[in-house]
Amino acid sequence: MTKIAKTSPESVRTVACIGAGVIGGGWVAHFLGRGYQVVAWDPAPDAEQKLRSLVDSAWPALERLGLAEGASKDNLTVAPTLAEAVAGADFVQESAPERLDLKADLLAEIDAALPEGVVVGSSTSGYSMSEMQVKAADPSRLVVGHPFNPPYLVPLVEVVGGEKSEQWAVDWASEFYRLAGKSVITMDQELPGFIGNRIQEAAWREALHMVAEGEATVAQIDQAMTDGPGLRWAFHGPCTTFHLAGGEGGMAHMLDHFGPSLKAPWTRLEAPELTTELRDRMVEQTDEVVDGRSTAELIAQRDRRMIAIMRALEEVEREEAAERGEGQA
Ligand SMILES: NC(=O)c1ccc[n+]([C@@H]2O[C@H](COP(=O)([O-])OP(=O)(O)OC[C@H]3O[C@@H](n4cnc5c(N)ncnc54)[C@H](O)[C@@H]3O)[C@@H](O)[C@H]2O)c1
């Protein structure tokens, strides 16, 4: 049965944050910065003091980013019980410890105390909603809203439902997060690790292999990323980056030309067979991302953005040196 949302994503005023550790506290800071009323609940005895100090330390960053109208740390209430925390909520963000039994019980408890038509987003990094929603009376409004640390700075949220989630809840959550200032990916299917972490994890596992085999040091690996691909990935992502590596011929030329190197031992992660179907899908989807921009335009954009990032980093490094009292000679 399709449920009706209690409120539209535009009308949300109060967000409940259940679990207020590193991620839950980061969500609290984000929602406060965007001008929402936030009610938090966390069973740890020292949770409120820890949460308020997390918000205090995040606030200068939120101010630099730009607060929404009416945003204030005073809009945070810490509720004494879970039921009181969610009673008046228009949306709930769950960020409890990553344990399947705990998440399943907690989501059922949240669902039982929550007014009908209110959507719940779980911050889980590792579980599918299908696994977590099994105990809830109304699993249809439970979705994953996976953030990156710290949620008040990193824009990305990956939204995906489980087998028993309804599409309206997935769409509602996606729209709400977008209005709350996030960059949203609405995923079409459940996938362990979601998308961002799968890409990050591939690099991480290769880094561990290289250190284990003595092939590269931690310093070399970090430098290879921060002064290499990491700089470009902040704005173009791996696919657009390789589209540019193909010159005027773009992704099609890149794959036709460098396809054979997918068999070379450049990483321990095995590449899929580069079938015509995969090649064509990559070309077609890259064309959608490129959206008519010429190679010259993309190169100009890349160069401008890369210089902007490098200049910004140099400026921050100068500020940090000045704060340490290391003035210029
Ligand atoms: N740390 C990360 O980088 C990261 C990134 C994305 C997503 N996540 C996910 O966010 C969630 C929270 O992770 P975290 O790093 O903030 O952990 P954390 O240990 O810092 O915080 C968990 C909080 O939950 C509280 N808690 C304990 N039992 C609870 C219960 N029954 N109900 C509600 N709260 C309870 C704890 O007191 C603690 O404050 C996990 O699902 C994790 O996978 C973490």
The ligand as an SDF file (V2000), in Angstrom:
LIG
                    3D

 44 48  0  0  0  0  0  0  0  0999 V2000
   32.5800    6.9310   10.8060 N   0  0  0  0  0  0  0  0  0  0  0  0
   32.4270    7.0420    9.5050 C   0  0  0  0  0  0  0  0  0  0  0  0
   33.3280    7.4800    8.7750 O   0  0  0  0  0  0  0  0  0  0  0  0
   31.1040    6.6840    8.8680 C   0  0  0  0  0  0  0  0  0  0  0  0
   30.8170    7.1740    7.5730 C   0  0  0  0  0  0  0  0  0  0  0  0
   29.5600    6.9080    7.0150 C   0  0  0  0  0  0  0  0  0  0  0  0
   28.6160    6.1700    7.7230 C   0  0  0  0  0  0  0  0  0  0  0  0
   28.9320    5.7000    8.9810 N   0  0  0  0  0  0  0  0  0  0  0  0
   27.8940    4.9440    9.7010 C   0  0  0  0  0  0  0  0  0  0  0  0
   27.3030    5.7990   10.6670 O   0  0  0  0  0  0  0  0  0  0  0  0
   26.8310    5.0340   11.7800 C   0  0  0  0  0  0  0  0  0  0  0  0
   27.4020    5.5960   13.0610 C   0  0  0  0  0  0  0  0  0  0  0  0
   28.8140    5.4950   13.0110 O   0  0  0  0  0  0  0  0  0  0  0  0
   29.7500    6.4250   13.9030 P   0  0  0  0  0  0  0  0  0  0  0  0
   31.1030    6.3910   13.2530 O   0  0  0  0  0  0  0  0  0  0  0  0
   29.1100    7.7260   14.1660 O   0  0  0  0  0  0  0  0  0  0  0  0
   29.8100    5.5910   15.2610 O   0  0  0  0  0  0  0  0  0  0  0  0
   30.0220    6.1470   16.7490 P   0  0  0  0  0  0  0  0  0  0  0  0
   30.4540    4.9740   17.5480 O   0  0  0  0  0  0  0  0  0  0  0  0
   30.9000    7.3540   16.7340 O   0  0  0  0  0  0  0  0  0  0  0  0
   28.5760    6.6260   17.1960 O   0  0  0  0  0  0  0  0  0  0  0  0
   27.5350    5.7550   17.4750 C   0  0  0  0  0  0  0  0  0  0  0  0
   26.6490    6.4260   18.5230 C   0  0  0  0  0  0  0  0  0  0  0  0
   25.4830    5.6360   18.6830 O   0  0  0  0  0  0  0  0  0  0  0  0
   25.1600    5.6040   20.0590 C   0  0  0  0  0  0  0  0  0  0  0  0
   24.3480    4.4090   20.3490 N   0  0  0  0  0  0  0  0  0  0  0  0
   24.6900    3.2470   20.9560 C   0  0  0  0  0  0  0  0  0  0  0  0
   23.6400    2.4250   21.0190 N   0  0  0  0  0  0  0  0  0  0  0  0
   22.5990    3.0770   20.4320 C   0  0  0  0  0  0  0  0  0  0  0  0
   21.2510    2.7710   20.2330 C   0  0  0  0  0  0  0  0  0  0  0  0
   20.7390    1.5980   20.5900 N   0  0  0  0  0  0  0  0  0  0  0  0
   20.4570    3.6870   19.6510 N   0  0  0  0  0  0  0  0  0  0  0  0
   20.9480    4.8900   19.2520 C   0  0  0  0  0  0  0  0  0  0  0  0
   22.2180    5.2410   19.4360 N   0  0  0  0  0  0  0  0  0  0  0  0
   23.0410    4.3450   20.0110 C   0  0  0  0  0  0  0  0  0  0  0  0
   26.5010    5.6030   20.7700 C   0  0  0  0  0  0  0  0  0  0  0  0
   26.3530    6.0630   22.1130 O   0  0  0  0  0  0  0  0  0  0  0  0
   27.3120    6.5500   19.8960 C   0  0  0  0  0  0  0  0  0  0  0  0
   27.2190    7.8880   20.3380 O   0  0  0  0  0  0  0  0  0  0  0  0
   27.2340    3.5960   11.4860 C   0  0  0  0  0  0  0  0  0  0  0  0
   26.1720    2.9190   10.8930 O   0  0  0  0  0  0  0  0  0  0  0  0
   28.3780    3.7550   10.4970 C   0  0  0  0  0  0  0  0  0  0  0  0
   28.5380    2.6290    9.6670 O   0  0  0  0  0  0  0  0  0  0  0  0
   30.1360    5.9500    9.5610 C   0  0  0  0  0  0  0  0  0  0  0  0
  1  2  1  0
  2  3  2  0
  2  4  1  0
  4  5  1  0
  4 44  2  0
  5  6  2  0
  6  7  1  0
  7  8  2  0
  8  9  1  0
  8 44  1  0
  9 10  1  0
  9 42  1  0
 10 11  1  0
 11 12  1  0
 11 40  1  0
 12 13  1  0
 13 14  1  0
 14 15  2  0
 14 16  1  0
 14 17  1  0
 17 18  1  0
 18 19  2  0
 18 20  1  0
 18 21  1  0
 21 22  1  0
 22 23  1  0
 23 24  1  0
 23 38  1  0
 24 25  1  0
 25 26  1  0
 25 36  1  0
 26 27  1  0
 26 35  1  0
 27 28  2  0
 28 29  1  0
 29 30  1  0
 29 35  2  0
 30 31  1  0
 30 32  2  0
 32 33  1  0
 33 34  2  0
 34 35  1  0
 36 37  1  0
 36 38  1  0
 38 39  1  0
 40 41  1  0
 40 42  1  0
 42 43  1  0
M  CHG  2   8   1  16  -1
M  END
$$$$
